[in-house]
Amino acid sequence: MIPSDKRLGGEDVRSNIGLIQRWRRSRPGRIVLSSVHYLLFACAVLLSVFLVDRFGLIQEGVNLIWIANAILLAYLLLTPRWKASIYICIAFGSLVVGTALVNDSWRLNLLYNVLDIGEAAGAAWFLRSRSAKLPRFTDPSYLLRFVGIAVIASPVVAAVCFTTIGYVWLHRPPGFSFLHWVAADSLGIAVVTPALVAVFRSHLRRSICSHLNATLLILLLLIGSIAFSTQGPLFIFLVYPLLTVVALRMGQGWGAISLFCIAAEATWCTLHNRGPFLDPTPPPGLQLHPSVLLQLFIASGVVLIYAISSVTDTLRATDRKLKETACLHELITKNLRDVVILSDFTGHRSFVSASAADWGGWRHDELLVHNSMEIVHPEDRPAALRIVQDIRAGGEGALLECRVQRRSGEHVWVEANIRPMRDPTTGIAMGVLNMVRDISQRKAAEMQLYEAYRTLESLAVTDSLTRLANRRHFDQKMTNEWRRCLREQAPLSLLLIDVDLFKLYNDTYGHLRGDGCLKQIAEAALDVVTRTGDLVARFGGEEFAVILPNTPSAGAMNVGREICDTVWNRQLVHCGNPPGYVTVSIGCATLVPALGQHSGALIQQADDALYAAKRTGRNRVCTADELYEEQPVPQAS
């Protein structure tokens, strides 16, 4: 059992709060709360009538400031539209009761009440007809609409109606009635409506909790009492500076409340023939009624509060946006895989994102100390410097793939997106924005892909058995060298090599040994043909070809004889060949390409020379020059 005097624990408190919240959301709870709100609103309107009657009358029933309309307008601007008729009825009833208690003329009171209700309801309808948003007096567009409709147009329309009826019915001077109606209602709406809206929408409790803010409010009220209790204008100059400080520090809500309190103090003192507005000896031509001076003073305070609220709201919105931007920037830079670097044109960094330590291993302070070009690979540094100089001259930057040094000393490939950092006002480049991305894995993949491509390309032009160039590669090489020698008018030689009696070799030793024999002949040819630019290829079957650019016939013959000797020296047994070993026959041809001639002519000459070598006993080299020598023309008989 828990003792009855023990305090409720945290769970019990939360449970009670939950019960209260559920009750407030229930239908009986909503009805009770709404009734309380309506009762408070009725009391506020009724109290405003008594206050004006007690403190706001100067003479002949004319008010300095009328508050009831301002209270109704504030509620109509904040409440849902379906509740507007309820508040209008409550306000009308409260005005009827209040004015009946302070004035015996019920007809005149009814006229006042109808015009007051129409004035506030009309202003609210026009202000909320275009938008359902709540009032925001720091918004310049809404403030202009509020001043034009609620502060000027609505009181003027009501004053015209009152002046017309008063002139016809009560025979009152139209000018006096019009001016004082407009001044009293305009001041009331301009001062009280924004104050109530600010009170209902602001967190006033947070501002008053500060000792300095509370001291400022007390000091402002004290200075106001002194300023409007004394005859001279000495202390009145201290009111607006303190009011400005309150509005700047505590916001529009407390600024409007402070202005309302100052207006109440000024009205009280002026009605009791005290204060700076009751100058016994005014200058000639400046004899203004004290009520006019008081209304001008309050109107100046309204303009001051509006101006300060607009500026401070803009500054707070800008500050909030800057904080949001800074938080977003920090969030992005912390989670961005790319490294963001800001530096000047000399390479000195002013900002480096935290992601630099993830791949570079550098500490943040080390990166700020190092020059940007120090960690760039010496071979890639000139390209980076050219981009920076181009940006300095007005360029837009470029992408650069370069190598940078890690803290461990190794270099990694990065992609640097180098862009200008321009002055927002002049547009002149004042630094370099460098967004660096680690592409070492991509580079490794590219190298693997390149190697795979080269391997595939090599397989496409290589004979799989002998590892020599295949026929496709031979044709490409022959075409290219033919064109080059045509341009340079240089000799091009070709050797066609054929294994003697190779079919008999395969029949005797089998195809596997035949493949080995072909490999041996390919190696023998490669041992002889070592000059760069020459090509040994498998021409087809047991035939091989050697392309010898810039080689005359005599040089080609020498190469052919060396190949024959090398194959013979390998002593590859071939019992079906009369010498007893594997031998080759070679046809040699040389041409200087001419216009209109095709490379096939050279191949044909080498092929004819090869068959000549076969016919003349094999294991030898024959040249096409011997076959195509000019023969004597036979004489006619």
Helices and strands as residue ranges (DSSP letters): H 10-25, H 27-55, E 57-59, E 62-63, H 68-78, G 81-83, H 84-102, H 106-128, H 140-146, I 147-153, H 154-165, I 166-170, H 174-201, H 204-208, H 211-229, G 235-238, H 239-271, H 290-335, E 339-343, E 349-352, H 356-360, H 364-369, H 381-392, E 398-405, E 411-422, E 429-438, H 440-460, H 471-488, E 492-499, H 502-509, H 511-528, E 535-540, E 543-549, H 553-569, E 584-591, H 599-615, E 621-623, H 624-627
